[in-house]
Amino acid sequence: MSSLDLEQSVAAQKASLEDPFDILNKALESIEKLTSLSLWAFKIILAKTQEITASGLSAKDSQELLSLQAQTAVNETQSSWHLRP
């Protein structure tokens, strides 16, 4: 086997090892982004739930509670509608 053949063989083996690692790194980056997005969404949901719960607990009577629930439903529907593509 000539020196040129050996160098080509080593280069081919090196390239065949780099490709799977590149794919794995890209997959891990995607997982990291997805996890970050999921945590961001969870924080928003948690904050919104806390806000809704606090407003519900501040209601003085059942009529005010029903009014708060209705207003919350309207607000959430409107905000969801604006998020649609």
N, C-alpha and C positions, 0 to 999 in steps of 0.2 A: 504494500500500500504506500503510495507516494505521500509526501508531506502535504501536498495540495489537497489530496483526497481526505487526509486526516483532518485538516483544518476545516474543510467543508462539512465533514461528518460532525465535528465538535460544534460548529456554528448551527447546524441543523438541530442537534440535540438541545443546544442552548435555547434556540427559538421555540422548540416544542415544549420546553419547560416554562418559558416566559408567558406564552399565550394563556394557559390555564390560570396562572397567577394574576394576569391582567384582568381576566374575566371575573375571578374571585374578588379582586379589589373593587371592580365596578359594581358587582353585586352587593358587596358590603357597604359601599357608598350609598347605593339605592336604599338599602335597608335602614341605614342611618337617617337618611332624609325622610323616609316613611315614618320611622319611629318619632322623629322630631315633629313632624306634622301631626301625628296622632296625639302626642303630648300637648301640643298647642291647642288642638281641638278639645281635648279633655279639660284643659285649664279654662277655656272659654265656657264650656258646658257647666263646669263646677261654679264659676263665677255667676253665671246666669241663674243657676239653681239657687245659689245663696241669695241672690237679689230677689227672686220670686218668693222664696221662703220667708225672707225678712218682711217683704211687703204683705204677705199673707198673715204673718203673726202680728202685724201692726193694725190689722182690721179690728174695728171696735164692735162690729156686729156681723151677723150672717149676710145681711144685705150688702154691706161694704165688701165682704169677702167675695161674694158672687160677682160684684162689679169689678173687683180687682182681677178675678179669674178671667172674666170676659175680656177685659182690656188687655191682659197678658196674651190671651189667645189671638186677639186682633193684631197686636204688635208682632208676635212671633210669625204669624201668617204673612204679614207685610214684609218682614225682614227676610223670610224664606223666599218670597216671591222675587225680591230684588236680587237674590243670589242665583236665580235661574239663568242658564246660558241663553 
